[in-house]
Amino acid sequence: MTPLTLLQSLITVGLAFYGLHSFTLLYLYLRHRRETESIPVVDWDDLPHVTVQVPVYNEMYVVERVIDHVTALDYPRHKLHIQILDDSTDDTLRLSCMRAALHRERGADIVVLQRPDRDGFKAGALKWGLSHTQSEFIAIFDADFCPPPDFLLKTIPHLVENPEIGMVQTRWTYLNADYSALTRAQALLFDGHFAIEQVARCRSGLFMTFNGTGGVWRRRCIVDAGGWEDDTLCEDFDLSFRAQLAGWKFLYRRDVAAPAELPPQITAFKRQQSRWSQGAAQTLRKLAWPVLRSKKMPWIKKVLGVLHLSNYLAHTLLVLHLLISLPMLLLPGSGRLPFEDFIGLLGLGPPLVFVIAQKQLYPSDWWRRLRALPMMLILGVGIAWCSARAAWRGLTRWGGTFIRTPKFCLEDKDDHWASSRYRLGADSDTIGEIFLALYALTTTIAAFATNKYALIPFTLTYAIAFGVVAGMGIIQGRPQVIRCLRPQR
């Protein structure tokens, strides 16, 4: 076996592990899918004190909306405290102060807290807010979320009834899923996680995560796990694993919705995914060994936990798989691996998760929703370059700048975003995506010339995916992207 063939084997086996991971979660979901969680009964007068935290940074288009929703939560007024943790540097702070003052006049216990600096970013803001309240339970919502009035009544009773539960996570839904092909693809992508993966992990006793928003924490769980830390860009991922290593249990409620807004711009989506990829890689460095050396957990939970921590590294393997394809075609002595067809079948694991998620969530029109599947697959491959670069940053350095994902208050197809001051231009990753698209196209031509036809569907997929993502970034980043938009809001 040549060194090149060995490298190809390692990359292919690595991708196979992630495909097998998806099949494992799908099996666990199907095994436990009929289990249900009833909401414990807690008398209105016995409900505990709760603080709702809303970390905000430059969200002028959505901050008033989230304040309206959290103040409308159905909960005893004297037991509900709301913190708007506003680190903004633009007009957002003025808007949040005015809106909070309006609701205080109506009887809400709401404060706007602004730190002297943005140290620690979101983790720092949550930590700061925690030091300004004594509530036993903490609900967290990002600025683009619109929790329904009964959110706390469907989550807090679980924490009251079972003192071993440290966190309750709910399912994200989407205010603007049908806004564009991009948002429909994102909804499909996230549904796989919230409809299948979170259910499988929770009901099988595996490591599951707080998704950064749409969840409620027990204060003592946060403290026991060491509190919010900012050495990773995924403070939610980090604290989730530390809390479960400390012995706390997590609960996931798929039937409780937490509506939010999906980014309508490809550069914003890539920014979000890059932050998650870098933070996940940092959390892998930080916690993989503590997970593996834990004496209280079965080995299968440890292995699946490490795969969970390293999930974003699959994008790095996709890029390496493409880059090695052309040398494997052109150099003598290289060829297909004997187990390559079997490993290719394992690659069907993630798409199958997305398909079954739609079937479970939307039984009456799941076929219609699957029209977004090709675009979702293009996204999944097309963001591999920016995600791989972010993972490398996470594997080589701690911390980093928490770059937010801009939101535009999009709830209707007639709403616009391109004239917003938060609109992003094309980023530097576009250059790499164009290169990889051309490289994949070259590899496709080489495969055709060398009669390696089996490789052509994969290389063409790479070429289309990177080309589409790069093209969308360039088109959406142009100042004159849509000339018929209304004036800047």
C-alpha positions as CSV (number, residue, x, y, z in Angstrom):
1,M,0.0,0.0,0.0
2,T,1.4,3.4,-1.0
3,P,1.4,6.3,1.4
4,L,-1.2,8.0,-0.7
5,T,-3.5,4.9,-0.6
6,L,-2.9,4.7,3.2
7,L,-4.0,8.4,3.6
8,Q,-7.0,7.8,1.5
9,S,-7.9,4.8,3.6
10,L,-7.7,6.8,6.8
11,I,-9.8,9.6,5.4
12,T,-12.4,7.1,4.1
13,V,-12.6,5.2,7.3
14,G,-12.9,8.5,9.2
15,L,-15.9,9.5,7.1
16,A,-17.4,6.0,7.6
17,F,-17.3,6.5,11.4
18,Y,-19.5,9.6,11.1
19,G,-21.9,7.8,8.7
20,L,-22.1,4.9,11.1
21,H,-22.7,7.4,13.9
22,S,-25.7,8.7,12.1
23,F,-27.1,5.2,11.6
24,T,-26.5,4.5,15.3
25,L,-28.5,7.6,16.3
26,L,-31.2,6.7,13.9
27,Y,-31.5,3.2,15.3
28,L,-31.6,4.5,18.9
29,Y,-34.3,7.0,17.8
30,L,-36.5,4.3,16.2
31,R,-36.0,2.1,19.3
32,H,-37.2,4.8,21.7
33,R,-39.5,6.9,19.5
34,R,-42.7,5.8,21.2
35,E,-41.6,6.9,24.6
36,T,-43.3,10.1,25.9
37,E,-42.6,12.6,28.6
38,S,-45.7,13.9,30.5
39,I,-45.5,17.3,32.1
40,P,-45.5,17.0,35.9
41,V,-48.3,18.8,37.7
42,V,-47.1,21.8,39.8
43,D,-49.5,24.1,41.5
44,W,-49.4,27.7,40.4
45,D,-48.5,28.9,43.9
46,D,-45.7,26.4,44.2
47,L,-43.8,27.4,41.0
48,P,-40.2,28.5,41.7
49,H,-38.5,31.8,40.9
50,V,-37.2,31.9,37.4
51,T,-34.8,34.4,35.6
52,V,-35.1,34.7,31.9
53,Q,-31.8,35.8,30.3
54,V,-31.6,37.3,26.8
55,P,-28.0,37.9,25.7
56,V,-28.0,40.6,23.0
57,Y,-25.3,42.1,20.8
58,N,-26.3,44.5,18.0
59,E,-29.8,43.1,17.3
60,M,-31.7,46.3,16.6
61,Y,-34.2,44.5,14.3
62,V,-35.3,41.8,16.7
63,V,-34.6,43.0,20.3
64,E,-38.1,44.6,20.8
65,R,-39.8,41.4,19.5
66,V,-38.0,39.2,21.9
67,I,-38.7,41.5,24.8
68,D,-42.4,41.4,23.9
69,H,-42.4,37.6,23.9
70,V,-40.5,37.0,27.2
71,T,-42.6,39.5,29.1
72,A,-45.7,37.7,27.8
73,L,-44.6,34.4,29.3
74,D,-47.5,32.8,31.3
75,Y,-45.9,32.7,34.8
76,P,-46.5,34.3,38.2
77,R,-45.3,37.9,37.8
78,H,-43.7,38.1,41.2
79,K,-41.6,35.0,40.4
80,L,-40.4,35.9,37.0
81,H,-37.3,38.1,36.5
82,I,-36.1,39.1,33.1
83,Q,-32.6,40.2,32.2
84,I,-31.7,41.7,28.8
85,L,-27.9,41.3,28.8
86,D,-27.2,44.0,26.2
87,D,-23.5,44.4,25.1
88,S,-24.6,46.3,22.0
89,T,-22.6,49.1,20.4
90,D,-25.3,50.4,18.1
91,D,-28.9,51.6,18.5
92,T,-30.0,48.3,20.0
93,L,-29.3,49.4,23.6
94,R,-31.6,52.4,23.3
95,L,-34.4,50.2,21.8
96,S,-34.0,47.6,24.5
97,C,-34.1,50.2,27.3
98,M,-37.2,51.8,25.9
99,R,-39.0,48.6,25.4
100,A,-38.1,47.3,28.8
101,A,-39.3,50.5,30.4
102,L,-42.6,50.1,28.6
103,H,-43.1,46.6,30.1
104,R,-42.0,47.7,33.5
105,E,-44.8,50.2,33.5
106,R,-47.1,47.3,32.8
107,G,-45.8,45.3,35.8
108,A,-43.0,43.2,34.4
109,D,-39.8,42.7,36.4
110,I,-37.3,43.4,33.6
111,V,-33.9,45.0,33.7
112,V,-31.4,45.9,31.0
113,L,-27.8,45.1,32.1
114,Q,-24.9,46.4,30.1
115,R,-21.3,45.4,31.0
116,P,-18.4,47.8,31.0
117,D,-16.8,45.6,28.3
118,R,-17.6,42.6,26.2
119,D,-15.2,40.3,27.9
120,G,-16.0,36.6,27.4
121,F,-18.7,37.5,24.8
122,K,-21.9,35.5,25.3
123,A,-20.4,33.3,28.1
124,G,-19.3,36.4,29.9
125,A,-22.7,38.0,29.5
126,L,-24.5,34.9,30.9
127,K,-22.0,34.7,33.8
128,W,-22.5,38.4,34.5
129,G,-26.3,38.0,34.5
130,L,-26.1,35.0,36.8
131,S,-24.3,37.1,39.4
132,H,-27.2,39.6,39.4
133,T,-29.9,37.1,40.3
134,Q,-30.6,34.5,43.0
135,S,-33.3,32.6,41.0
136,E,-33.0,28.8,41.2
137,F,-33.8,28.3,37.5
138,I,-32.4,30.2,34.5
139,A,-34.2,30.2,31.0
140,I,-32.1,31.4,28.1
141,F,-33.2,32.8,24.8
142,D,-31.2,34.4,22.0
143,A,-32.4,37.7,20.6
144,D,-34.2,36.2,17.6
145,F,-36.3,33.7,19.6
146,C,-40.0,34.1,20.3
147,P,-40.9,31.7,23.1
148,P,-44.6,30.8,23.3
149,P,-46.5,31.9,26.5
150,D,-46.6,28.4,28.0
151,F,-42.9,27.7,27.5
152,L,-42.0,27.8,31.2
153,L,-45.1,25.9,32.3
154,K,-44.0,23.0,30.1
155,T,-40.3,23.0,31.2
156,I,-40.0,24.2,34.8
157,P,-42.2,21.4,36.3
158,H,-39.6,18.7,35.1
159,L,-36.9,20.5,37.1
160,V,-39.1,20.9,40.1
161,E,-40.1,17.2,40.1
162,N,-36.7,15.7,39.5
163,P,-33.8,17.2,41.3
164,E,-31.3,15.1,39.2
165,I,-32.2,17.0,36.0
166,G,-29.9,20.0,35.4
167,M,-31.2,21.3,32.1
168,V,-34.3,21.0,29.9
169,Q,-33.8,21.7,26.1
170,T,-36.7,22.3,23.7
171,R,-36.9,22.0,19.9
172,W,-36.2,24.9,17.6
173,T,-38.9,25.8,15.1
174,Y,-38.5,28.5,12.5
175,L,-40.3,31.8,11.9
176,N,-39.0,32.1,8.3
177,A,-38.5,28.5,7.1
178,D,-40.3,29.2,3.8
179,Y,-38.6,32.5,3.1
180,S,-36.1,31.1,0.5
181,A,-34.4,28.0,-0.7
182,L,-31.6,28.7,1.7
183,T,-33.9,28.9,4.8
184,R,-35.8,25.8,3.7
185,A,-32.5,23.9,3.5
186,Q,-31.5,25.1,6.9
187,A,-34.8,24.1,8.4
188,L,-34.3,20.6,7.0
189,L,-30.8,20.5,8.4
190,F,-31.7,21.5,11.9
191,D,-34.8,19.3,12.0
192,G,-32.5,16.3,11.7
193,H,-30.7,17.3,14.9
194,F,-33.8,18.3,16.9
195,A,-36.2,15.6,15.7
196,I,-33.9,12.6,15.7
197,E,-30.5,13.1,17.2
198,Q,-31.5,15.0,20.4
199,V,-34.3,12.4,21.0
200,A,-32.0,9.5,20.5
201,R,-29.3,10.9,22.8
202,C,-31.7,11.9,25.6
203,R,-33.7,8.7,25.7
204,S,-30.6,6.4,25.4
205,G,-28.7,8.1,28.2
206,L,-26.0,9.5,25.9
207,F,-24.4,12.9,26.1
208,M,-26.8,15.5,24.8
209,T,-26.3,19.3,24.6
210,F,-27.9,22.6,25.4
211,N,-28.3,24.3,22.1
212,G,-27.4,27.8,23.4
213,T,-31.0,29.0,23.6
214,G,-34.5,27.6,24.1
215,G,-33.6,25.8,27.3
216,V,-33.9,26.1,31.1
217,W,-31.0,25.4,33.5
218,R,-30.9,24.6,37.2
219,R,-28.6,27.2,38.8
220,R,-26.9,24.6,40.9
221,C,-26.1,22.5,37.9
222,I,-24.3,25.5,36.2
223,V,-22.3,26.1,39.4
224,D,-21.4,22.5,40.0
225,A,-20.1,22.1,36.5
226,G,-17.8,25.1,36.9
227,G,-20.0,27.8,35.4
228,W,-19.9,29.5,32.0
229,E,-16.4,29.5,30.6
230,D,-15.1,31.5,27.6
231,D,-12.1,29.4,26.5
232,T,-14.3,27.9,23.7
233,L,-16.6,29.6,21.3
234,C,-19.3,27.0,22.1
235,E,-20.0,27.8,25.8
236,D,-23.2,25.8,25.5
237,F,-21.5,22.7,24.2
238,D,-18.7,23.0,26.8
239,L,-21.0,23.4,29.8
240,S,-23.3,20.7,28.6
241,F,-20.6,18.0,28.7
242,R,-19.0,19.3,31.9
243,A,-22.4,19.1,33.6
244,Q,-23.1,15.6,32.5
245,L,-19.6,14.5,33.5
246,A,-20.4,15.9,36.9
247,G,-23.4,13.5,37.1
248,W,-26.3,15.8,36.0
249,K,-29.1,14.5,33.8
250,F,-30.5,16.4,30.8
251,L,-34.0,16.2,29.4
252,Y,-35.1,17.0,25.8
253,R,-38.7,18.0,25.0
254,R,-39.3,17.6,21.3
255,D,-43.0,18.6,21.7
256,V,-42.2,22.0,23.1
257,A,-41.4,24.6,20.4
258,A,-39.0,27.5,20.6
259,P,-39.5,29.6,17.4
260,A,-36.5,31.4,16.0
261,E,-35.2,33.1,12.8
262,L,-32.9,31.4,10.2
263,P,-30.2,33.5,8.6
264,P,-31.3,34.4,5.0
265,Q,-27.8,35.1,3.8
266,I,-25.3,32.4,3.0
267,T,-22.4,34.4,4.5
268,A,-24.3,34.7,7.8
269,F,-25.0,30.9,7.8
270,K,-21.3,30.2,7.1
271,R,-20.4,32.6,10.0
272,Q,-22.7,30.7,12.3
273,Q,-21.3,27.3,11.2
274,S,-17.7,28.4,11.5
275,R,-18.3,29.6,15.0
276,W,-19.8,26.3,16.0
277,S,-17.1,24.3,14.2
278,Q,-14.3,26.2,16.0
279,G,-16.0,26.0,19.3
280,A,-16.7,22.3,18.9
281,A,-13.1,21.6,18.1
282,Q,-12.0,23.5,21.1
283,T,-14.4,21.6,23.3
284,L,-13.1,18.3,21.8
285,R,-9.5,19.3,22.9
286,K,-10.8,20.3,26.3
287,L,-13.1,17.4,27.2
288,A,-12.3,14.3,25.0
289,W,-9.9,12.9,27.5
290,P,-12.1,13.6,30.6
291,V,-14.9,11.8,28.7
292,L,-12.7,8.8,27.8
293,R,-11.3,8.4,31.3
294,S,-14.6,8.6,33.1
295,K,-15.1,5.5,35.2
296,K,-18.8,5.9,35.6
297,M,-19.8,5.6,32.0
298,P,-20.1,2.6,29.7
299,W,-17.6,2.5,26.8
300,I,-20.3,3.0,24.1
301,K,-21.4,6.3,25.7
302,K,-17.7,7.4,25.8
303,V,-17.2,6.6,22.1
304,L,-20.4,8.2,21.0
305,G,-19.6,11.2,23.2
306,V,-16.3,11.7,21.5
307,L,-17.9,11.3,18.1
308,H,-20.4,13.9,19.1
309,L,-17.6,16.3,20.2
310,S,-15.7,15.8,16.9
311,N,-18.7,15.9,14.6
312,Y,-17.6,19.0,12.7
313,L,-14.3,17.4,11.8
314,A,-16.3,15.5,9.1
315,H,-16.1,18.6,7.0
316,T,-12.3,18.6,7.2
317,L,-12.4,15.0,6.0
318,L,-14.6,15.9,3.1
319,V,-12.1,18.6,1.9
320,L,-9.2,16.1,2.3
321,H,-11.2,13.5,0.4
322,L,-11.6,15.9,-2.5
323,L,-8.0,17.0,-2.5
324,I,-6.6,13.5,-2.6
325,S,-9.0,12.3,-5.4
326,L,-7.0,13.9,-8.2
327,P,-3.6,12.5,-7.2
328,M,-5.2,9.1,-6.7
329,L,-6.5,9.2,-10.3
330,L,-3.3,10.4,-11.9
331,L,-0.5,8.6,-10.0
332,P,0.3,5.0,-10.9
333,G,-0.4,2.3,-8.4
334,S,-3.4,3.9,-6.9
335,G,-7.0,2.6,-7.2
336,R,-10.2,2.0,-5.5
337,L,-10.2,0.6,-2.0
338,P,-11.8,-2.9,-1.6
339,F,-14.3,-1.7,1.0
340,E,-15.1,1.7,-0.7
341,D,-18.5,0.6,-1.9
342,F,-19.6,-0.4,1.6
343,I,-18.3,2.8,3.1
344,G,-20.2,4.7,0.4
345,L,-23.4,3.1,1.7
346,L,-22.6,4.4,5.2
347,G,-22.6,7.9,3.8
348,L,-26.4,7.6,3.4
349,G,-26.7,7.8,7.2
350,P,-27.0,11.6,7.4
351,P,-29.5,12.1,4.5
352,L,-31.6,9.3,6.0
353,V,-31.8,11.1,9.3
354,F,-33.1,14.2,7.6
355,V,-35.7,12.3,5.6
356,I,-37.1,10.5,8.7
357,A,-37.1,13.7,10.7
358,Q,-39.5,15.2,8.1
359,K,-41.6,12.1,8.2
360,Q,-41.9,12.3,12.0
361,L,-42.4,16.0,12.3
362,Y,-44.7,16.6,9.3
363,P,-46.5,13.4,8.5
364,S,-49.0,15.0,6.2
365,D,-46.7,17.0,3.9
366,W,-43.2,15.6,4.5
367,W,-42.8,14.8,0.8
368,R,-43.2,18.5,-0.1
369,R,-40.6,19.5,2.4
370,L,-38.1,17.1,1.0
371,R,-37.9,19.3,-2.1
372,A,-35.3,21.2,-0.1
373,L,-33.1,18.1,0.3
374,P,-30.9,18.8,-2.7
375,M,-30.1,22.3,-1.5
376,M,-29.5,21.0,2.0
377,L,-27.0,18.5,0.6
378,I,-25.3,21.3,-1.3
379,L,-25.1,23.3,1.9
380,G,-23.7,20.4,3.8
381,V,-20.8,20.0,1.4
382,G,-20.4,23.6,0.3
383,I,-19.7,24.9,3.8
384,A,-16.9,22.2,4.3
385,W,-14.1,24.7,3.5
386,C,-15.1,27.4,6.0
387,S,-15.9,24.8,8.6
388,A,-12.6,23.0,8.1
389,R,-10.7,26.3,8.5
390,A,-12.6,27.0,11.7
391,A,-12.0,23.5,13.1
392,W,-8.3,24.1,12.5
393,R,-8.4,27.3,14.4
394,G,-10.2,25.5,17.2
395,L,-7.6,22.7,17.3
396,T,-4.7,25.2,17.5
397,R,-5.9,28.0,19.7
398,W,-8.3,28.7,22.6
399,G,-11.0,31.3,22.7
400,G,-11.4,33.7,19.8
401,T,-13.8,36.4,18.8
402,F,-17.5,35.5,19.1
403,I,-18.8,36.9,15.8
404,R,-22.6,36.9,15.9
405,T,-25.0,35.8,13.2
406,P,-27.0,38.8,12.1
407,K,-30.8,38.6,12.2
408,F,-33.3,40.8,10.3
409,C,-36.8,40.2,11.8
410,L,-38.0,38.1,8.8
411,E,-41.3,36.5,9.4
412,D,-43.0,36.9,6.0
413,K,-41.8,36.4,2.4
414,D,-42.3,40.1,1.8
415,D,-39.8,41.1,4.5
416,H,-36.4,42.3,3.2
417,W,-32.9,42.1,4.5
418,A,-30.5,43.2,1.8
419,S,-30.7,46.9,2.6
420,S,-30.0,46.3,6.3
421,R,-26.9,47.7,7.9
422,Y,-26.2,44.1,9.1
423,R,-26.0,42.6,5.6
424,L,-22.6,41.0,5.0
425,G,-20.4,41.0,2.0
426,A,-18.7,37.9,0.6
427,D,-16.0,36.6,2.9
428,S,-12.4,35.4,2.3
429,D,-13.6,31.8,2.4
430,T,-15.2,32.4,-1.0
431,I,-11.7,32.2,-2.6
432,G,-11.2,28.8,-1.2
433,E,-14.6,27.6,-2.3
434,I,-14.0,28.8,-5.9
435,F,-10.7,27.0,-5.9
436,L,-12.3,23.8,-4.6
437,A,-15.1,24.0,-7.2
438,L,-12.6,24.3,-10.0
439,Y,-10.4,21.5,-8.5
440,A,-13.5,19.2,-8.3
441,L,-14.4,20.0,-11.9
442,T,-10.8,19.2,-13.0
443,T,-11.0,15.9,-11.1
444,T,-14.3,15.2,-12.8
445,I,-12.7,15.6,-16.2
446,A,-9.7,13.5,-15.2
447,A,-12.1,10.7,-13.9
448,F,-13.9,10.8,-17.3
449,A,-10.6,10.7,-19.2
450,T,-9.3,7.7,-17.1
451,N,-12.6,5.8,-17.3
452,K,-13.0,6.1,-13.5
453,Y,-16.7,6.8,-13.9
454,A,-17.7,5.8,-10.4
455,L,-15.9,8.8,-9.0
456,I,-17.7,11.3,-11.2
457,P,-21.0,11.7,-9.1
458,F,-18.9,12.6,-6.0
459,T,-16.6,15.1,-7.7
460,L,-19.5,16.7,-9.6
461,T,-21.3,17.1,-6.2
462,Y,-18.3,18.8,-4.8
463,A,-18.0,21.1,-7.8
464,I,-21.7,22.1,-7.7
465,A,-21.7,22.5,-3.9
466,F,-18.7,24.7,-3.6
467,G,-19.7,26.6,-6.8
468,V,-23.2,27.3,-5.5
469,V,-22.0,28.4,-2.1
470,A,-19.3,30.7,-3.5
471,G,-21.8,32.1,-6.1
472,M,-24.4,32.8,-3.5
473,G,-21.9,34.6,-1.3
474,I,-20.8,36.8,-4.2
475,I,-24.3,37.6,-5.4
476,Q,-25.8,38.2,-2.0
477,G,-22.8,40.3,-1.0
478,R,-23.1,42.8,-3.8
479,P,-24.4,46.2,-2.7
480,Q,-26.9,46.3,-5.5
481,V,-28.1,42.7,-4.8
482,I,-31.8,43.5,-4.9
483,R,-32.6,47.0,-6.1
484,C,-36.3,46.9,-5.4
485,L,-35.9,46.7,-1.7
486,R,-37.5,49.3,0.6
487,P,-35.1,51.8,2.2
488,Q,-32.8,50.8,5.1
489,R,-34.7,50.1,8.2
